[in-house]
Amino acid sequence: MATTSCDVAVVGAGLGGCFLALLLSRRGRRVVVIEQGPSVPSAGADFLKPPGLRVLARHGLADLAGRHGLRRDTIRYYHDGDPIQECRFPDGGYLIRPYRDLVELIYASCAMEGVEFWFDASVAGIATDGDQVEELTLTDGRRLRPGVVVGADGARSAVREALGVDQVMTPYERLIMRVATVPLTAGVARLNRLYFSSEGWLAYLYPLNRDEARVFVGLPPEDDRAIFEDGIPVLLDQLKKFVTDSSDAFDTLQPAHWQRIKVSSLRVGAYHRGNAALLGSAAFACHPMTGMGMSYTLRDAEILADAIGDAAGDPVLLDRLLHARYEPRRDAHRQLIDYGDALAATFHDRAAYLAAFRADLHIFGESEVPVLQPA
Ligand SMILES: Cc1cc2nc3c(=O)[nH]c(=O)nc-3n(C[C@H](O)[C@H](O)[C@H](O)COP(=O)(O)OP(=O)(O)OC[C@H]3O[C@@H](n4cnc5c(N)ncnc54)[C@H](O)[C@@H]3O)c2cc1C
């Protein structure tokens, strides 16, 4: 089969891969995105926080992203049924928009810039010469010779594997996460509410759009087995112990389809080797309680696009720029992952959770001043 050449091959058409492809194509690079699925991914995050919205705004995408999404400015936290604190987001707050919608709109912008997408195409082999990736072979036999490769291919990244980068993936084993999409009720529409219990449960209820709500339930593995694996008649009894102000949603919860989500943290030893780099969940993963993965990924894509653009095809310069500009992102990510670990370890204990809570990281990301109020 024929071999195709391009400036940059991006493996994975999630938020990170699509956004990077868009930025690079706007800099005049020929970009091919390889995606194993038939389209952009359908499941993922719902919240885009202010740092991520600012990144989109810098590239003319914030209005588009916000047009069909919900804007909110508060999250109220509860412990054993009592409100314990509120986070207020200034300046337009955060955006609720299902992941697929957000990725699709960046994908549509990519299409206008001429980015090539190869769907139903998975990477079968990566040929290297020293620390340079030379060629990608796809499962359908096609070959791609890129100047630069970016692994934006999620937590089980084939690119990371091929580069031989050290990794530590740690599942949050004490907290099984389940999610359901249910009809929206008035109480859930009013406010985003995150409930914790001293028995190690959590429940997060928020509107997804005008008709639907999303409900996350986190619970200890022994309770998950008893409740979700043997039928769920006792689910409501458990939730009623600590979910108070959202009680009008109870009727919608029991018949819902509860999907299990695997949640792990991921720390890796390097974000690049030679002409290949890792982006998004291929590079780091933190507990979703931070709600910041997409914001950091969008900022990372900006930095990566600048480094690749400035290197202008010179592999030695690219390696230097990635060392200088992109590898330092590991420090910011490490801080976020540690923060997610602290939230996951303390939420059952009111005092410990409030002591661990870092509004600066949680609301604003890397270096801004928070507004935190008692409930
Ligand atoms: C439960 C949960 C909730 C979250 N909630 C939030 C939130 O509210 N706000 C927030 O900011 N962040 C949140 N996050 C984090 C956020 O989802 C990630 O930061 C973000 O999705 C990273 O984007 P990505 O492009 O790396 O990954 P992905 O969306 O995982 O994209 C990876 C793509 O690569 C493709 N792929 C994989 N392997 C191959 C291969 N070999 N060949 C070709 N293609 C391949 C996959 O099919 C997929 O399309 C959450 C995470 C979880 C787990």
The ligand as an SDF file (V2000), in Angstrom:
LIG
                    3D

 53 58  0  0  0  0  0  0  0  0999 V2000
  -15.0930   10.2890   34.3770 C   0  0  0  0  0  0  0  0  0  0  0  0
  -14.2990   11.4660   33.8870 C   0  0  0  0  0  0  0  0  0  0  0  0
  -14.8440   12.7220   33.9500 C   0  0  0  0  0  0  0  0  0  0  0  0
  -14.0940   13.8240   33.5360 C   0  0  0  0  0  0  0  0  0  0  0  0
  -14.6490   15.0470   33.6570 N   0  0  0  0  0  0  0  0  0  0  0  0
  -13.9320   16.1280   33.2980 C   0  0  0  0  0  0  0  0  0  0  0  0
  -14.5260   17.4290   33.3520 C   0  0  0  0  0  0  0  0  0  0  0  0
  -15.6940   17.5850   33.7330 O   0  0  0  0  0  0  0  0  0  0  0  0
  -13.7730   18.4850   32.9520 N   0  0  0  0  0  0  0  0  0  0  0  0
  -12.4950   18.3290   32.4820 C   0  0  0  0  0  0  0  0  0  0  0  0
  -11.8700   19.3340   32.1450 O   0  0  0  0  0  0  0  0  0  0  0  0
  -11.9180   17.1080   32.3800 N   0  0  0  0  0  0  0  0  0  0  0  0
  -12.6040   16.0120   32.7670 C   0  0  0  0  0  0  0  0  0  0  0  0
  -12.0670   14.7710   32.6010 N   0  0  0  0  0  0  0  0  0  0  0  0
  -10.7560   14.6450   31.9260 C   0  0  0  0  0  0  0  0  0  0  0  0
  -10.9240   14.7540   30.3860 C   0  0  0  0  0  0  0  0  0  0  0  0
  -11.8750   13.7930   29.9660 O   0  0  0  0  0  0  0  0  0  0  0  0
   -9.5900   14.5410   29.6670 C   0  0  0  0  0  0  0  0  0  0  0  0
   -8.6520   15.4500   30.1730 O   0  0  0  0  0  0  0  0  0  0  0  0
   -9.7080   14.7790   28.1510 C   0  0  0  0  0  0  0  0  0  0  0  0
  -10.7570   14.0170   27.6210 O   0  0  0  0  0  0  0  0  0  0  0  0
   -8.4160   14.4130   27.4620 C   0  0  0  0  0  0  0  0  0  0  0  0
   -8.6130   14.4030   26.0660 O   0  0  0  0  0  0  0  0  0  0  0  0
   -7.7940   13.4280   25.1100 P   0  0  0  0  0  0  0  0  0  0  0  0
   -7.9000   14.0310   23.7590 O   0  0  0  0  0  0  0  0  0  0  0  0
   -6.4810   13.1110   25.6580 O   0  0  0  0  0  0  0  0  0  0  0  0
   -8.4550   11.9850   25.2620 O   0  0  0  0  0  0  0  0  0  0  0  0
   -9.5960   11.0880   24.6690 P   0  0  0  0  0  0  0  0  0  0  0  0
  -10.9080   11.7510   24.5830 O   0  0  0  0  0  0  0  0  0  0  0  0
   -9.4720    9.8750   25.5160 O   0  0  0  0  0  0  0  0  0  0  0  0
   -9.1610   10.7690   23.1810 O   0  0  0  0  0  0  0  0  0  0  0  0
   -8.2890    9.7280   22.8430 C   0  0  0  0  0  0  0  0  0  0  0  0
   -8.6690    9.2560   21.4510 C   0  0  0  0  0  0  0  0  0  0  0  0
   -7.6340    8.3890   20.9710 O   0  0  0  0  0  0  0  0  0  0  0  0
   -8.2410    7.3030   20.2770 C   0  0  0  0  0  0  0  0  0  0  0  0
   -7.2710    6.1970   20.2630 N   0  0  0  0  0  0  0  0  0  0  0  0
   -6.8290    5.4560   21.3080 C   0  0  0  0  0  0  0  0  0  0  0  0
   -5.9080    4.5600   20.8960 N   0  0  0  0  0  0  0  0  0  0  0  0
   -5.7540    4.7280   19.5570 C   0  0  0  0  0  0  0  0  0  0  0  0
   -4.9480    4.0990   18.5660 C   0  0  0  0  0  0  0  0  0  0  0  0
   -4.0760    3.1100   18.8850 N   0  0  0  0  0  0  0  0  0  0  0  0
   -5.0420    4.5200   17.2870 N   0  0  0  0  0  0  0  0  0  0  0  0
   -5.9040    5.5290   16.9490 C   0  0  0  0  0  0  0  0  0  0  0  0
   -6.7070    6.1630   17.8640 N   0  0  0  0  0  0  0  0  0  0  0  0
   -6.6250    5.7760   19.1470 C   0  0  0  0  0  0  0  0  0  0  0  0
   -9.4980    7.0100   21.0990 C   0  0  0  0  0  0  0  0  0  0  0  0
  -10.4510    6.2790   20.3540 O   0  0  0  0  0  0  0  0  0  0  0  0
   -9.9710    8.4390   21.4250 C   0  0  0  0  0  0  0  0  0  0  0  0
  -10.8280    8.9400   20.4460 O   0  0  0  0  0  0  0  0  0  0  0  0
  -12.7850   13.6520   33.0250 C   0  0  0  0  0  0  0  0  0  0  0  0
  -12.2290   12.3740   32.9440 C   0  0  0  0  0  0  0  0  0  0  0  0
  -12.9690   11.2880   33.3750 C   0  0  0  0  0  0  0  0  0  0  0  0
  -12.3510    9.9150   33.3120 C   0  0  0  0  0  0  0  0  0  0  0  0
  1  2  1  0
  2  3  1  0
  2 52  2  0
  3  4  2  0
  4  5  1  0
  4 50  1  0
  5  6  2  0
  6  7  1  0
  6 13  1  0
  7  8  2  0
  7  9  1  0
  9 10  1  0
 10 11  2  0
 10 12  1  0
 12 13  2  0
 13 14  1  0
 14 15  1  0
 14 50  1  0
 15 16  1  0
 16 17  1  0
 16 18  1  0
 18 19  1  0
 18 20  1  0
 20 21  1  0
 20 22  1  0
 22 23  1  0
 23 24  1  0
 24 25  2  0
 24 26  1  0
 24 27  1  0
 27 28  1  0
 28 29  2  0
 28 30  1  0
 28 31  1  0
 31 32  1  0
 32 33  1  0
 33 34  1  0
 33 48  1  0
 34 35  1  0
 35 36  1  0
 35 46  1  0
 36 37  1  0
 36 45  1  0
 37 38  2  0
 38 39  1  0
 39 40  1  0
 39 45  2  0
 40 41  1  0
 40 42  2  0
 42 43  1  0
 43 44  2  0
 44 45  1  0
 46 47  1  0
 46 48  1  0
 48 49  1  0
 50 51  2  0
 51 52  1  0
 52 53  1  0
M  END
$$$$
